[in-house]
Amino acid sequence: MVRSKKVSESVITMTELVLPNNTNQLGKLLGGQLMHWIDICAALCAAKHNNRICVTASVDKIDFHHSINLGDAVTLKASVNRVFNTSMEIGVKVVGESFKEGTSIHSNTAYLTFVSVDGDGKPVKAVEAIPETEDEKRRYEEALQRRENRLKNRIKNS
């Protein structure tokens, strides 16, 4: 059984086209549609990293910095930021691109926590993630701070 993997071995990149049924009345990508794509991309990354089903445990705050228009391409890139025990933080970067205008913009970053589970849905130890690049190491360290904040907020709200 694999005990560890490099972060780069589990990266998932998805590209979606914003179609009319993905937009609101202003021709902008629906936030709920984007959240759906973020969750799918992150789930695929977690599953690829662990070679098993992983389920969404939480989604951190998602800010919508820039709108994405009808006809734009949306590229989502997910990677494992850090593995804890059975859980792991997955980061997803979202970029909207207008081929017509020749422009692209980083519209969102999202952080999701996934739990690695067995065939009965019981949590199991996740595969360790090994960061190699400076960016991966920075995200690895920042993930610990976000986790500590999540746990503090969970205790406060109990």
C-alpha positions in Angstrom: 0.0 0.0 0.0 1.2 3.5 -0.9 2.2 5.5 2.2 3.1 8.8 0.6 2.9 10.6 -2.7 4.3 13.8 -4.1 1.8 16.6 -4.2 2.4 16.9 -8.0 1.3 13.3 -8.5 -2.3 14.1 -7.5 -3.0 17.4 -9.3 -6.3 17.5 -11.2 -7.1 20.1 -13.8 -10.6 20.5 -15.2 -11.9 22.9 -17.8 -15.6 23.7 -18.3 -17.4 25.9 -20.8 -19.9 28.3 -19.3 -23.2 27.5 -21.2 -26.6 29.3 -20.9 -27.9 26.8 -18.3 -24.9 27.6 -16.1 -25.7 31.3 -15.8 -28.0 33.8 -14.1 -30.1 36.4 -15.7 -27.1 38.7 -16.2 -25.2 36.0 -18.2 -22.8 35.4 -15.3 -21.7 32.0 -14.0 -23.9 30.9 -11.2 -22.1 30.7 -7.8 -23.7 27.3 -7.1 -22.5 25.9 -10.4 -19.0 27.0 -9.7 -19.1 25.5 -6.2 -20.3 22.2 -7.7 -17.3 22.2 -10.2 -14.9 23.1 -7.3 -16.2 20.1 -5.2 -15.9 17.7 -8.1 -12.4 18.8 -9.0 -11.3 18.6 -5.3 -12.9 15.2 -4.8 -11.1 13.8 -7.9 -7.8 15.2 -6.5 -8.4 13.6 -3.1 -9.4 10.3 -4.7 -6.4 10.2 -7.0 -4.1 11.0 -4.1 -5.5 8.2 -1.9 -6.6 5.7 -4.5 -10.0 5.5 -2.8 -13.2 7.3 -2.3 -12.9 10.6 -0.4 -15.8 12.6 0.9 -16.3 16.3 1.5 -16.1 17.1 5.2 -16.1 20.9 4.9 -15.7 23.9 2.6 -14.0 27.0 3.7 -15.4 30.5 2.8 -15.5 31.1 -0.9 -15.1 34.6 -2.1 -16.2 35.6 -5.7 -13.6 38.2 -6.7 -14.5 38.4 -10.4 -17.5 37.2 -12.4 -17.2 34.7 -15.2 -19.3 35.3 -18.3 -21.4 33.1 -20.6 -19.1 31.6 -23.2 -15.9 31.8 -21.0 -13.8 28.8 -20.2 -13.3 28.0 -16.5 -10.2 26.1 -15.5 -10.0 24.6 -12.0 -6.8 23.2 -10.7 -6.9 21.2 -7.5 -4.0 19.9 -5.4 -3.4 18.4 -1.9 -2.2 21.1 0.4 -1.6 18.9 3.4 -2.7 15.6 4.9 -3.5 15.2 8.6 -4.7 11.8 9.6 -7.8 10.7 7.8 -8.5 14.2 6.5 -6.7 16.4 4.0 -7.0 19.9 2.7 -7.4 20.3 -1.0 -6.9 23.8 -2.6 -8.6 24.7 -5.8 -7.6 27.7 -8.0 -10.2 28.9 -10.4 -9.4 30.9 -13.6 -11.9 32.3 -16.0 -10.8 32.8 -19.6 -12.4 34.7 -22.5 -11.0 33.3 -25.7 -12.8 36.0 -27.6 -11.1 38.8 -25.6 -7.9 36.9 -25.1 -8.0 37.5 -21.3 -7.9 35.4 -18.2 -8.5 36.2 -14.6 -8.0 34.4 -11.3 -11.5 34.5 -9.9 -11.5 32.2 -6.9 -9.5 30.1 -4.5 -11.3 27.6 -2.4 -10.1 25.2 0.4 -12.0 22.0 1.1 -11.4 19.3 3.6 -11.9 15.7 2.5 -11.9 12.5 4.5 -10.5 9.2 3.0 -13.0 6.4 3.6 -13.2 2.6 3.1 -15.9 0.7 1.3 -18.2 1.0 4.3 -17.8 4.8 4.5 -15.5 4.6 7.6 -12.6 7.0 7.8 -9.2 5.5 7.1 -5.7 6.9 7.3 -4.9 9.1 4.3 -1.8 8.9 2.1 0.8 11.4 3.2 1.5 14.3 0.8 5.1 15.4 0.1 5.5 19.0 -0.9 8.5 19.7 -3.1 8.3 23.2 -4.6 8.4 26.4 -2.6 4.8 27.0 -3.5 3.7 23.6 -2.3 5.7 24.0 0.9 4.1 27.4 1.5 0.6 25.9 1.0 1.5 23.0 3.3 2.4 25.4 6.1 -0.7 27.6 5.5 -3.0 24.6 5.6 -2.0 23.9 9.2 -3.1 27.4 10.2 -6.4 27.1 8.4 -7.0 23.7 10.1 -6.3 25.2 13.5 -8.8 28.0 12.7 -11.4 25.5 11.5 -11.0 23.5 14.7 -11.2 26.6 16.9 -14.4 27.7 15.2 -15.9 24.3 15.5 -15.3 24.3 19.2 -16.8 27.9 19.6 -19.9 26.9 17.6 -20.5 23.7 19.6 
